[in-house]
Amino acid sequence: MRAGSGKIRGPVTNDRPFPGSGSSAFRLRDGELWCEGIPVRELAARHGTPLHVYSATEILTRVRELRAAFGEAARICYAVKANPNLAILRLLAAEGVGFDVVSGGELARDAAAGVATSGVVFAGVAKSAAEIGAALDAGILAFNVESEHELPLLAAAARARGVVARLAVRVNPDLPVDTHRHTRTGGKDDKFGLDFGAAARVVAAVAREAALELVGFHVHLGSQVREPEPYLRAFTAVMAFFDALEPRPALRYYDLGGGFGIDYGDGRGRLDVARLAAALVPAITARGLVPILEPGRYLVADAGLLLTRVLGTKERPSHAFVLVDAAMTELIRPALYQASHGIVPVQDPERRPEGVWDVVGPVCESGDFLGKARALPRLAQGELLAVLATGAYGAAMASSYNSRPRAAEILVSGTTAQLVRRRERVEDLWAEELNP
Ligand SMILES: Cc1ncc(COP(=O)(O)O)c(C=O)c1O
């Protein structure tokens, strides 16, 4: 579908990056927000709101940026959990990207998207026997083993199929990083990975089992990491552990995980991936290893926004609310992680603010908000707002709580807008419910 087909738009007289967006694919043109070559107002008019809009160009730009930093030899395995839409998986696969999955469902998505599963790494703190079997059948690149009980399951499944299962040991190096408690995964209190003692036991057990092959180590410290240092400290710690192993196994990969931080507008900036790669890649390759990276948010967050319409406003002596048609059901990050996303009017966004507003959705929870204490102009009923940087962990974490059908999703490339997920119909919500 070409948005706005049949309509001739006049020449754009004023065009600059949209203020507050981390992507130059979002433009302020003639006083309104565009995604690439399409005014987002047209997308909302055609597809309704709430609506997730993604820029294909921004996603591809990020892949190329990581390639330029980490080199062609590095394997980029996109963390499917960030945004599992099949169209995004296909877009990335066409760019040579592999995938990091954490469930049988995500692996099945890869297969449904028709992308190669030979470039998949499979993490997850508690994989079931069925998931392990499906991944072996799909011929994935490697399992990231992070619980000791997985090993006999993996060995049995590999033996039963007459294959050798490749695995990396996910180490938990006890390196807490500066991020939200719920997005930290590399501290000793976190459920993820194996401490060095358990990792040593797994390495020894793999050496005794012909159906298993150790191909590397994996560390994922958490999300929204903005400095290279934790990645370097993790690599140094894992290599010190490796050097002390007797005998030392032959390795092929070092998987440094994902978690590359972006700038959500809090002024803390994003991770400098070129600086990270410059420090880490030479150290990894000096060991004869190939780096694997698992970016999720970094590839897709800034490429997305959530369009929502103002339903009304409510003013109290202490508080003023903008009531909108998107909610925690479309974007749970503010409620779950106290995350802050830019919220801007689509039309004339640089109008003078008039007051401080909480932007809240219709869901019956006081925790249902998209933004608190935002300086915004007085907004009219029906006016469009854009919530920025919602391409990661937005639609992916959607729910139908309060019996709200899930939002549609649009992928824009130039002047082409494709509907990549239909808006759920209300009757879909009870389609699996039975009346015995
Ligand atoms: C094992 C693993 N790799 C990669 C990621 C991606 O993280 P991010 O989206 O912050 O890059 C996650 C996120 O939870 C993860 O658990």
The ligand as a MOL file (V3000), in Angstrom:
LIG
                    3D

  0  0  0     0  0            999 V3000
M  V30 BEGIN CTAB
M  V30 COUNTS 16 16 0 0 0
M  V30 BEGIN ATOM
M  V30 1 C 19.8770 -12.8780 26.5780 0
M  V30 2 C 19.4530 -11.5520 26.0770 0
M  V30 3 N 20.0740 -11.0240 25.0090 0
M  V30 4 C 19.7000 -9.8140 24.4960 0
M  V30 5 C 18.6860 -9.0730 25.0640 0
M  V30 6 C 18.3180 -7.7730 24.4330 0
M  V30 7 O 18.4060 -6.6950 25.2650 0
M  V30 8 P 18.2590 -5.2290 24.6670 0
M  V30 9 O 16.9440 -5.1580 23.9810 0
M  V30 10 O 18.3400 -4.3230 25.8240 0
M  V30 11 O 19.3860 -5.0640 23.6820 0
M  V30 12 C 18.0340 -9.5690 26.1970 0
M  V30 13 C 16.9630 -8.7830 26.8400 0
M  V30 14 O 16.3400 -9.1080 27.7810 0
M  V30 15 C 18.4170 -10.8450 26.7070 0
M  V30 16 O 17.7980 -11.3740 27.7730 0
M  V30 END ATOM
M  V30 BEGIN BOND
M  V30 1 1 1 2
M  V30 2 1 2 3
M  V30 3 2 2 15
M  V30 4 2 3 4
M  V30 5 1 4 5
M  V30 6 1 5 6
M  V30 7 2 5 12
M  V30 8 1 6 7
M  V30 9 1 7 8
M  V30 10 2 8 9
M  V30 11 1 8 10
M  V30 12 1 8 11
M  V30 13 1 12 13
M  V30 14 1 12 15
M  V30 15 2 13 14
M  V30 16 1 15 16
M  V30 END BOND
M  V30 END CTAB
M  END
